[in-house]
């Protein structure tokens, strides 16, 4: 029997700190065989090779090794890590995991799996399925996971892939802040940095809002981390002489990380709607004190009982929606169909079926669609599709 979830999270964080390295990723539909792909096992990012092998795989050659998987509350079992380098393939995978593990693989899409090597033959594995647990682990190690996975190796993090020019601009921009800027200022600066570098190449918002939204969020995350490092410099260089001071500092830093992400997404959505001339209120205001994230075309139109309800649009914004998607269901009684824009990278078929029953339409950036079960991807909307839908309703 596994320990209680909060106890398990504590164990995972302690183990990750103790051994100083880990690889984590969101489990995708491909990882559990819910796509038409013929690959077997969990896909492992190329940058994570050092977690499982002593030497990187070489193109033109296959190699494999057997490892022992340790999951709290269960007997260890054997799995196999393989590098496929022959032919057109160039990837790492873990096989014999689902067949030997205590987990039902179909229910794991969207969950966070963490691999912590005790040594090169023994791997501790933790899987978390609630948003609170996932967020706590991510924020403890300041991980983005915007690219679905992260490698943590003796304090160094590999979880975003920025151009060298953008990284230099981010580090330079971070030094001008003596205190944390407002989240809206941080979002604006992230967009400006991308504009300065990418729009020169003709890559603008109107070309691909799905990819641009992810670029803005990725840049803002890296910018926040750089600012955080600069502001906390003195705290990190000098020891804490009292435990209470250390705990107070750690709690403050962790809470700031957690609260930033949700507001960041809203700021960028607001910018997209404004720049595509779509009318909206943010936050919305409906029955009583309910405040949906976005109400189209406006709060006043929603309050006007003579205004056609078919022309009202609800748009929620949640970075993750595994547990919290039901929160939007009663936020606007006049709008039965609700759109929810999320950065969630995959959820189970059961959850998708429940959402459809409740008339919730997920709006997911196009690059993340591949993380969802293939049988249900046609139900997902892209950011581009939502913009087109709203423009046709209010402008065209």
N, C-alpha and C positions, 0 to 999 in steps of 0.2 A: 504494500500500500504506500502511495506517495504521501509525503508530508503535506500539510496545509499550504495553499498557494502562496501566502505571504511568507511562510517559513521557507518554501522552495525558492522564492525570489531572493531572499536573503542569502541562502546557500549559493545560488548562482552568482550573485554579485561578489560574495566572499571568495569563491573559487576563481572567478575571473581575475580578481585583484591578486590573489595568492600566486597563480601560475603566470600572470602577466601577459597572457595572449589568448585570443579566441577568434572564432569566426562565427558570425551570425547572419541570418537572412530570413526574409519572409518566405514561407512555403508557398510555392506557386502551383497552379493547376498542372503544369508540366511535371513538377516534382512528384506528383501522386498519380500520374497517368491519366489525367482528365483532358488530354488533348490528343490530336491525331499523330503526334510525334512518336517515333518508335524507340527513343532513348529510354534507358532504364535507370531508375534511381534518382537521388537528389543531385541537382546540378550544383557545382561548386565554382565560384568565381576564380578566374585565373590567378588573381592577386592573393588568393588564400592558399596557394600551394605550400607555403612554408609552415602552415598549421598542420599539414598532413604528411608532407614529404621533406626529406633533408635536401633534396635537389629538385630544381624545377624540371618539368617535363620538356622533352626535346622533340620538335616536329619530326615526323617520320618514324617515331617509335611509340609503342604502347608500353605502359608499365603499371603495375598494381601492387598492392600490399594488403595484408589482412590486419584489421584493428579490432580492439575489443571496446564495445560501447558500454558505458556505465550510466544507468538512469536511476535516480534516487527511488528506492522502494522496490526495485526489480533486480533479478539476477542479470549479471553482465552477459552480453551476447556478441557474436562475431559479425562484423560487416567487412566490406571490401572497398577500398579506395582505388579508383582507376583513373589513369590519364590516357585519353585516346589521342594519339598524335599521328596515326597513319591515315592515308587518304586525305579527305577534305576535313576531317575532324580535328579539333584542337580544343579539348575541354576535359574538365575533371568531373567525376561523379562518384557518389557513394551508393553502392548496391547492397542488396541483402539487408537493408535497414528496415524497411516496412514489414517484410515477411517475418523478421525476428523480433521486432519491437512490440510493446504492448499497446501501441496506438492504432486506431482505425484511420488509415491514411486519408480517406475521403473527407474526413471531418477536420483536417489539419490545414486546409488552404487559408492563407492569410495569417496563420499563427507564426510566432517568432521562434526559430530553432537556433540554439546556441551550442557550438562545439568548443570545448575547452580541453586542450591536450595536457594530460598529466605527464605523459612522455610520448614518444613517437609511436607507441603501440597501444596506448590506452587513452580513450577520449571520454570525458564527461559530457553528457548531452542533457540540455534542458529545453522544454517546449512550453511557451506561455501563450494563452489564448485570450486573455482579457486585455482591454486597452490600458487599464491602470498598470498592470504588470509590465506590459511592453513599454509604455512610456517611462516608467520608473527605471527600467534597465537602460533604455536608450539615453535618458538624460543623466544617469549616473556617470556614463562614460562619454557624454556629449557626442552622441552619434546622430547622424542625419538619416541614413537608410533610404535616402531619396532614390538611390540607384539599387534599392532592394537589399543590399548586403553591406557588411562592414568587416574589415579585418583590423583587429587590435593586437599590436605586437610591441611589447615592452614600452607602452605609453604612446606609441605612434599609431595614428588612425588613418586607414585608407577607406573612405566611404563616400567621397565625392571626387569627381574627375574634372578639375578646372584647368583651363589653359594657363600657361605660365604668365602671360600678360595680365589675365584677370586676377590671378593670385597675387601678383605684385601690386596691382591697383588696390586690391582689398587690404593688404597689409599696410600699404601707405595711408589709405583712408582711415584705417582703424586708429592710427596714432593721433588723430586730431580730436578724439573724444576723451575728455577727462571724466565723464560720467556716461551712463547708458542713455542713448537717445530714445525718444518716444518710438513706439513700434512703427507708426506711420512714417516717421523720418527714416527709419532703417529700411523700410520697404521702398521708399522713394529713391534712396541712395543705391539700393541694389539694382533697381530698374535703370537708373542713370548709368551705372557702371556697365551694364550689359548693352545699353544703347550706344555708349561711346565706342565700345569694341566691336559690336556685331552689326549695328545698322550701317556701318561703313561698307559692309559686305552685302547690303541689301536685305538683311534678315530682320524683318520688322514684325510688329505685333500682328498685323493683318495677314501675314503670310502663314503663320502657324501658331495660334494662341495656345494650343495644347502644349507644345514644346516650350514656348516662351514662358508660360506660367511656371513650368518646372525649372527653367533656367533662373528665373527671378528668385524662386524659393531656395534653390540650391546656392545661389550667390548670397542671398540674405543670411542663410544659415552660416556660411563660411565667414561672412562679414561679422556677424554677431560673435562667433567664436574668436575671431581675431581681436575684436573690441574687448571681449571678456578677458582674454589673455593679457591685453595691454593694461586694463584697469586693475586687474587683480595681481599685477606684477609684484607689488610690494608685499602683498599677503603671502605670495608663494615663496618669496626670497627670505622671509623671516619666520621663525618658528612660532607656533601658538603655545603660550605657556599655561593656558587654562583650557580645559576640555569644553566648558560652556561656550567660550569664544569660538572655538573650532566648530562646534555643532551649530552655533548660530550662523556662522559664515557659510557653512556647507548647506544648511537649510535654505538660506536666502538665495544662494547661487542656483540651487536646484529648482526652487519655485520660479525664479526668473526664467530659467530655460523652459519650464513647462508652460508658462503663461504666454510666451512669445509666439509659439507656433500657430495657435488658432487665430490670433489677431492678424498675424502675417498673411494667412490665406485670405482673410476677409478684405484686407487692404488691397491685395492684388486683384481680387474679383471686382472690387469697387472700381479700380482703375480700368479694367477691361470693359465693364459696362459703360463707364463714362466715355471712354474713347471709341466705343462703337455706337454712341448716341442712343443707348437704350435707357429709357426712364426707369428710375427705381428709388426706393427709400431704404436707407441703411442706418440704423436697424429698422425693421418693420414694426408696425404697431397694429395689433388685431384686437380680439376680444379680451376685455379685462386688462391685465398687465402683461399679456403675452407679447414677446418681441422676437419674431422670426428674423433670421439674419438679413434676408433681402426680400422685399415685397415689390412686385412690379405691377402697374407702373408707379404707384405711390400709395402712401398711407391714406391720403384723403380719398382716393378712388375706392380703396377697400372699405372705408367707412361709409361711403355713399351707397346706400342700399339700392338705388336706381341704376347704378353702374353695372353693366353686364358682367356676371361672375366668370363667364368663359374667357374674359379678357384679363383676368387676374392671374398672376403667376407667382408661385412660392419658390424661393431658392434658398435652401439651407447650405451651410458651409461647415464641414467637419474634416479635419485632417485624417481622422480615422472614424470608422462607422460600424465596427463589428458589434459593439454593445450599445452605442448611443443613438443609433438611427431612429429608434422608436420615439425619441424625445420630440421629434418634429411633427408627429402625427396629429396632435391636437393644438398646433400653434396657429392654425388659420382655418376656421370652420367653413368658410365660403369657398375654399380651394381643396377639392377632394384629391386631385393629383398633385403630388409634391415632388419637386426636383431637389436632389441632394448632391452637391458638388463635393467630392472627397478625393483625398490622396491615398486612400486605402488600396493596398496592393494585393488584391485577391480576397475573396471570402467564399464560404462553402455554398454548395448548391442549395442546401436547406435554407440558408439565410437569404439567398437570392429569391427563392420561391416565396418566402415570407414577405419580402419587400414587394414583390409583384402583387401578392394578395392584398397588401395595404396600399397599393397604388403609389409606391415610391419609385421614382425613376432615378437611377444613379448616373451622375455626370462625372466621368473619370477621364483624366488626361489620356489621350490616345496611347502613348507609350506603355501605360500600365494595363491596357486591356489584355495583353498576353498573359498576365498573371491570373486571369479569371478562367473558370471552366469554359471550354470552347462551346459547349452546348448552350451557354447562356450569354455569350458575348454580344449577341445581336440586341439584347435588351439594354446594353449600356449605351449611354450617349457620350459623345466627345464634347469638349468645351466648344469646339467649332459648331457642332450641331445645335447646342443650346443657344449660342449667339444668333445663329440663323433663325431658329424658332422664335426668339424674342423679337428680332428685327422685323420678321414677317408680321408679327402680331401688332407691333406698335409703329413701325416706320414704313415698310414697303407697301 
